[in-house]
Amino acid sequence: MLSKYGNYGIESVCIPLGMFTNNLYTGILNIINRNNLKFGVKLPRVVFTKEEEKLSELLEKAKENGASYAVAENIGHVSTIKKAGLVLYAGAAMNIFNSYSVKQCAELGFESVTLSSELLTAQMRDMEKHGIKTAVIASGCLE
């Protein structure tokens, strides 16, 4: 259990990929494993060309430690995530604002997309989902 009060229905935890640059991830992985949670990693919004090799290494390390998905924050992450063999999720920075962008993500192989926080509830509800899961940021600060 995450706490003495239970796990609050939590099924999955997403941690920053940067935690795999050192041993910061060991404590959180112990909690994740103890609670039988699925976990993934969130990529940084911007990755420079000279950082791509390190990004691939970190994704491999995350996968070796049990990560099942990666959150892409820009379209440039797609091929790197696919090469690592992780499931694709689209993060908030992808700015998914309409059915067309959801369809494009579905065609690229995304399993889930985070809808733009600028959408109205009715727009989110009425958006054609093209067979993939949608998520929203309901509370908290945006980057």
C-alpha positions as CSV (number, residue, x, y, z in Angstrom):
1,M,0.0,0.0,0.0
2,L,1.2,3.5,-0.7
3,S,0.0,4.6,2.7
4,K,-1.8,3.2,5.7
5,Y,-5.0,4.5,4.0
6,G,-4.6,2.5,0.8
7,N,-3.4,3.2,-2.8
8,Y,-6.5,5.4,-3.7
9,G,-7.1,3.4,-6.8
10,I,-3.8,4.3,-8.3
11,E,-2.8,1.9,-11.1
12,S,0.1,3.6,-12.7
13,V,2.9,6.1,-11.8
14,C,4.8,8.2,-14.2
15,I,8.3,9.4,-13.2
16,P,10.6,11.8,-14.9
17,L,13.1,10.0,-17.2
18,G,15.9,12.1,-15.6
19,M,15.6,10.1,-12.4
20,F,17.4,7.3,-14.3
21,T,20.6,9.4,-14.6
22,N,21.6,8.4,-11.1
23,N,20.2,6.2,-8.3
24,L,17.3,8.5,-7.6
25,Y,14.9,6.0,-9.0
26,T,15.6,3.1,-6.6
27,G,13.4,4.3,-3.8
28,I,10.4,5.1,-6.0
29,L,10.8,1.7,-7.8
30,N,10.7,0.0,-4.4
31,I,7.4,1.7,-3.7
32,I,6.0,0.9,-7.2
33,N,7.0,-2.7,-7.0
34,R,5.7,-3.2,-3.4
35,N,2.3,-1.9,-4.6
36,N,2.2,-3.8,-7.9
37,L,1.9,-0.6,-9.9
38,K,2.5,-0.1,-13.6
39,F,5.0,2.7,-14.3
40,G,6.3,4.8,-17.1
41,V,8.6,7.7,-17.7
42,K,8.0,11.3,-18.8
43,L,10.5,12.7,-21.3
44,P,11.7,16.3,-21.2
45,R,9.9,18.7,-23.6
46,V,13.1,19.4,-25.5
47,V,15.9,17.1,-26.4
48,F,18.8,18.4,-28.4
49,T,20.4,16.2,-31.1
50,K,23.6,15.8,-29.0
51,E,21.4,14.4,-26.2
52,E,19.6,11.7,-28.2
53,E,22.0,8.9,-27.5
54,K,21.8,9.6,-23.8
55,L,18.0,9.7,-24.1
56,S,18.0,6.2,-25.7
57,E,20.3,4.9,-23.0
58,L,18.0,6.2,-20.2
59,L,14.9,4.7,-21.9
60,E,16.6,1.4,-22.1
61,K,17.5,1.6,-18.4
62,A,13.9,2.5,-17.5
63,K,12.6,-0.4,-19.5
64,E,15.1,-2.8,-17.9
65,N,13.7,-1.6,-14.5
66,G,10.1,-2.3,-15.5
67,A,8.8,0.8,-17.3
68,S,6.1,-0.1,-19.7
69,Y,5.3,3.3,-21.3
70,A,6.9,6.6,-22.1
71,V,5.2,10.0,-22.3
72,A,6.2,11.9,-25.4
73,E,6.2,15.7,-25.0
74,N,6.9,16.4,-28.7
75,I,6.6,14.5,-32.0
76,G,10.4,14.1,-32.1
77,H,10.2,11.6,-29.3
78,V,8.1,9.0,-31.2
79,S,10.8,7.1,-33.0
80,T,13.1,6.9,-29.9
81,I,10.3,5.6,-27.7
82,K,9.3,3.0,-30.3
83,K,13.0,1.9,-30.7
84,A,13.1,1.4,-26.9
85,G,10.0,-0.8,-27.2
86,L,7.8,1.2,-24.8
87,V,4.1,2.1,-25.3
88,L,3.5,5.6,-26.5
89,Y,1.6,8.2,-24.5
90,A,1.2,11.8,-25.6
91,G,1.8,14.4,-22.9
92,A,0.3,17.8,-22.3
93,A,3.0,19.6,-24.3
94,M,1.7,17.8,-27.5
95,N,-1.2,20.2,-27.4
96,I,-3.9,17.8,-28.6
97,F,-6.7,20.2,-29.4
98,N,-9.0,18.5,-31.9
99,S,-10.1,15.2,-33.4
100,Y,-7.6,15.6,-36.3
101,S,-4.6,15.6,-33.9
102,V,-6.1,12.6,-32.0
103,K,-6.4,10.8,-35.3
104,Q,-2.8,11.6,-36.2
105,C,-1.6,10.3,-32.8
106,A,-3.6,7.1,-33.3
107,E,-2.0,6.6,-36.7
108,L,1.5,7.1,-35.1
109,G,0.7,4.4,-32.6
110,F,-0.1,6.3,-29.4
111,E,-2.1,4.4,-26.9
112,S,-3.2,7.5,-25.0
113,V,-3.2,11.2,-25.4
114,T,-3.5,14.1,-22.9
115,L,-5.9,16.6,-24.2
116,S,-5.1,20.3,-24.2
117,S,-6.0,22.0,-21.0
118,E,-7.4,24.9,-23.0
119,L,-10.4,22.8,-24.2
120,L,-13.8,23.2,-22.7
121,T,-15.4,20.1,-21.0
122,A,-17.9,19.9,-23.8
123,Q,-15.2,19.9,-26.4
124,M,-13.3,17.1,-24.6
125,R,-16.5,15.1,-24.3
126,D,-17.5,15.5,-27.9
127,M,-14.1,14.9,-29.5
128,E,-13.8,11.8,-31.7
129,K,-11.4,9.5,-29.9
130,H,-10.3,7.3,-32.8
131,G,-10.0,4.3,-30.5
132,I,-7.3,5.6,-28.1
133,K,-7.6,6.6,-24.5
134,T,-7.7,10.3,-23.6
135,A,-6.5,12.0,-20.4
136,V,-6.8,15.4,-19.0
137,I,-4.9,17.4,-16.4
138,A,-7.7,18.1,-13.9
139,S,-5.7,19.8,-11.2
140,G,-2.3,21.2,-10.5
141,C,0.2,23.4,-12.2
142,L,1.2,23.2,-15.8
143,E,4.8,23.4,-16.9
